[in-house]
Amino acid sequence: MCVAALRGATVQDHVALVEIELCGELMIAASAAEGDRLSPDLIDEVLNVGQPGPPGPPPERNPWD
């Protein structure tokens, strides 16, 4: 039987930690909200979606269009 070696206790998955934090924020917002569901606008506000950020490069255009 081959058993994979365990990594040290200090290994962290940063993406998973961010996802867990965002889920927690949504649960807090849901518990404080009235009604059965969070509105899409409130979800965006909780997750800071659609907030203006630094402008990125313009999208590349297909020269054959």
Backbone as JSON Lines, residues from 0, in Angstrom:
{"i":0,"aa":"M","n":[0.85,-1.17,0.0],"ca":[0.0,0.0,0.0],"c":[0.89,1.23,0.0]}
{"i":1,"aa":"C","n":[0.61,2.16,-0.9],"ca":[1.39,3.39,-1.02],"c":[0.58,4.55,-0.45]}
{"i":2,"aa":"V","n":[1.15,5.26,0.5],"ca":[0.47,6.4,1.12],"c":[1.22,7.66,0.75]}
{"i":3,"aa":"A","n":[0.49,8.65,0.3],"ca":[1.1,9.93,-0.06],"c":[1.59,10.63,1.19]}
{"i":4,"aa":"A","n":[2.73,11.26,1.07],"ca":[3.29,12.0,2.2],"c":[2.45,13.25,2.47]}
{"i":5,"aa":"L","n":[2.23,13.55,3.71],"ca":[1.49,14.75,4.09],"c":[2.41,15.95,4.06]}
{"i":6,"aa":"R","n":[1.88,17.05,3.61],"ca":[2.66,18.29,3.62],"c":[2.65,18.87,5.01]}
{"i":7,"aa":"G","n":[3.54,19.81,5.23],"ca":[3.6,20.47,6.52],"c":[2.32,21.25,6.81]}
{"i":8,"aa":"A","n":[2.1,21.57,8.05],"ca":[0.88,22.26,8.48],"c":[0.83,23.7,7.99]}
{"i":9,"aa":"T","n":[1.92,24.22,7.46],"ca":[1.94,25.62,7.04],"c":[1.53,25.82,5.58]}
{"i":10,"aa":"V","n":[1.2,24.75,4.88],"ca":[0.79,24.88,3.49],"c":[-0.61,25.48,3.45]}
{"i":11,"aa":"Q","n":[-0.78,26.51,2.63],"ca":[-2.08,27.19,2.52],"c":[-2.47,27.32,1.06]}
{"i":12,"aa":"D","n":[-3.73,27.11,0.81],"ca":[-4.28,27.34,-0.52],"c":[-4.92,28.71,-0.48]}
{"i":13,"aa":"H","n":[-4.24,29.7,-1.02],"ca":[-4.71,31.08,-0.91],"c":[-6.04,31.3,-1.63]}
{"i":14,"aa":"V","n":[-6.24,30.64,-2.74],"ca":[-7.5,30.78,-3.46],"c":[-8.64,30.22,-2.61]}
{"i":15,"aa":"A","n":[-8.43,29.07,-2.0],"ca":[-9.46,28.48,-1.15],"c":[-9.75,29.38,0.05]}
{"i":16,"aa":"L","n":[-8.74,29.98,0.63],"ca":[-8.96,30.87,1.77],"c":[-9.8,32.08,1.37]}
{"i":17,"aa":"V","n":[-9.56,32.64,0.19],"ca":[-10.36,33.77,-0.28],"c":[-11.8,33.33,-0.52]}
{"i":18,"aa":"E","n":[-11.98,32.16,-1.13],"ca":[-13.32,31.66,-1.38],"c":[-14.08,31.43,-0.07]}
{"i":19,"aa":"I","n":[-13.41,30.91,0.93],"ca":[-14.04,30.7,2.23],"c":[-14.44,32.03,2.85]}
{"i":20,"aa":"E","n":[-13.58,33.02,2.74],"ca":[-13.89,34.36,3.27],"c":[-15.11,34.96,2.57]}
{"i":21,"aa":"L","n":[-15.16,34.83,1.24],"ca":[-16.3,35.37,0.49],"c":[-17.59,34.64,0.85]}
{"i":22,"aa":"C","n":[-17.52,33.33,1.02],"ca":[-18.72,32.58,1.44],"c":[-19.18,33.04,2.82]}
{"i":23,"aa":"G","n":[-18.25,33.3,3.7],"ca":[-18.59,33.81,5.02],"c":[-19.28,35.16,4.95]}
{"i":24,"aa":"E","n":[-18.75,36.03,4.09],"ca":[-19.37,37.35,3.92],"c":[-20.8,37.22,3.39]}
{"i":25,"aa":"L","n":[-21.01,36.29,2.45],"ca":[-22.36,36.07,1.93],"c":[-23.29,35.51,3.01]}
{"i":26,"aa":"M","n":[-22.78,34.61,3.85],"ca":[-23.62,34.06,4.93],"c":[-24.01,35.14,5.93]}
{"i":27,"aa":"I","n":[-23.08,36.02,6.25],"ca":[-23.38,37.11,7.18],"c":[-24.44,38.03,6.58]}
{"i":28,"aa":"A","n":[-24.27,38.37,5.3],"ca":[-25.25,39.24,4.63],"c":[-26.62,38.56,4.56]}
{"i":29,"aa":"A","n":[-26.63,37.26,4.28],"ca":[-27.9,36.54,4.18],"c":[-28.6,36.47,5.53]}
{"i":30,"aa":"S","n":[-27.85,36.31,6.6],"ca":[-28.47,36.21,7.92],"c":[-29.02,37.57,8.38]}
{"i":31,"aa":"A","n":[-28.45,38.65,7.86],"ca":[-28.92,39.98,8.25],"c":[-30.01,40.51,7.31]}
{"i":32,"aa":"A","n":[-30.2,39.88,6.17],"ca":[-31.15,40.38,5.17],"c":[-32.57,39.95,5.52]}
{"i":33,"aa":"E","n":[-33.49,40.78,5.09],"ca":[-34.9,40.42,5.23],"c":[-35.32,39.69,3.96]}
{"i":34,"aa":"G","n":[-36.21,38.76,4.09],"ca":[-36.67,38.02,2.93],"c":[-35.93,36.71,2.77]}
{"i":35,"aa":"D","n":[-36.3,36.0,1.71],"ca":[-35.74,34.67,1.49],"c":[-34.43,34.67,0.72]}
{"i":36,"aa":"R","n":[-34.19,35.71,-0.07],"ca":[-33.02,35.72,-0.95],"c":[-32.32,37.06,-0.92]}
{"i":37,"aa":"L","n":[-31.03,37.02,-1.26],"ca":[-30.28,38.26,-1.45],"c":[-30.49,38.71,-2.89]}
{"i":38,"aa":"S","n":[-30.65,40.0,-3.07],"ca":[-30.79,40.52,-4.43],"c":[-29.44,40.45,-5.13]}
{"i":39,"aa":"P","n":[-29.44,40.35,-6.45],"ca":[-28.17,40.35,-7.17],"c":[-27.31,41.59,-6.88]}
{"i":40,"aa":"D","n":[-27.97,42.74,-6.71],"ca":[-27.22,43.96,-6.4],"c":[-26.53,43.86,-5.04]}
{"i":41,"aa":"L","n":[-27.22,43.28,-4.06],"ca":[-26.63,43.14,-2.73],"c":[-25.49,42.13,-2.76]}
{"i":42,"aa":"I","n":[-25.64,41.06,-3.5],"ca":[-24.56,40.07,-3.64],"c":[-23.33,40.73,-4.25]}
{"i":43,"aa":"D","n":[-23.54,41.52,-5.31],"ca":[-22.42,42.24,-5.93],"c":[-21.76,43.19,-4.95]}
{"i":44,"aa":"E","n":[-22.57,43.86,-4.14],"ca":[-22.02,44.79,-3.15],"c":[-21.19,44.04,-2.1]}
{"i":45,"aa":"V","n":[-21.7,42.92,-1.61],"ca":[-20.98,42.15,-0.59],"c":[-19.65,41.62,-1.15]}
{"i":46,"aa":"L","n":[-19.68,41.17,-2.4],"ca":[-18.49,40.58,-3.01],"c":[-17.6,41.6,-3.72]}
{"i":47,"aa":"N","n":[-17.99,42.88,-3.67],"ca":[-17.24,43.95,-4.35],"c":[-17.09,43.66,-5.84]}
{"i":48,"aa":"V","n":[-18.17,43.19,-6.45],"ca":[-18.18,42.91,-7.88],"c":[-18.64,44.15,-8.62]}
{"i":49,"aa":"G","n":[-18.02,44.41,-9.74],"ca":[-18.43,45.55,-10.55],"c":[-17.91,46.87,-10.06]}
{"i":50,"aa":"Q","n":[-17.03,46.84,-9.07],"ca":[-16.44,48.08,-8.59],"c":[-15.39,48.54,-9.59]}
{"i":51,"aa":"P","n":[-15.31,49.82,-9.85],"ca":[-14.31,50.29,-10.81],"c":[-12.9,49.99,-10.32]}
{"i":52,"aa":"G","n":[-12.09,49.54,-11.22],"ca":[-10.7,49.24,-10.91],"c":[-9.81,49.91,-11.91]}
{"i":53,"aa":"P","n":[-8.53,49.63,-11.84],"ca":[-7.62,50.24,-12.81],"c":[-7.96,49.72,-14.21]}
{"i":54,"aa":"P","n":[-7.91,50.6,-15.2],"ca":[-8.24,50.15,-16.55],"c":[-7.2,49.18,-17.07]}
{"i":55,"aa":"G","n":[-7.68,48.17,-17.75],"ca":[-6.78,47.19,-18.35],"c":[-6.53,47.54,-19.8]}
{"i":56,"aa":"P","n":[-5.73,46.73,-20.46],"ca":[-5.48,47.0,-21.88],"c":[-6.75,46.75,-22.68]}
{"i":57,"aa":"P","n":[-6.93,47.44,-23.79],"ca":[-8.12,47.21,-24.61],"c":[-8.1,45.8,-25.18]}
{"i":58,"aa":"P","n":[-9.27,45.21,-25.4],"ca":[-9.29,43.86,-25.96],"c":[-8.73,43.86,-27.37]}
{"i":59,"aa":"E","n":[-8.07,42.76,-27.72],"ca":[-7.5,42.64,-29.06],"c":[-8.61,42.39,-30.06]}
{"i":60,"aa":"R","n":[-8.48,43.0,-31.21],"ca":[-9.48,42.81,-32.25],"c":[-8.97,41.81,-33.27]}
{"i":61,"aa":"N","n":[-9.89,41.05,-33.81],"ca":[-9.57,40.11,-34.85],"c":[-9.41,40.89,-36.16]}
{"i":62,"aa":"P","n":[-8.28,40.83,-36.83],"ca":[-8.07,41.63,-38.04],"c":[-8.98,41.2,-39.2]}
{"i":63,"aa":"W","n":[-9.59,40.01,-39.1],"ca":[-10.46,39.53,-40.17],"c":[-11.91,39.92,-39.97]}
{"i":64,"aa":"D","n":[-12.22,40.63,-38.91],"ca":[-13.61,41.09,-38.68],"c":[-13.93,42.3,-39.5]}
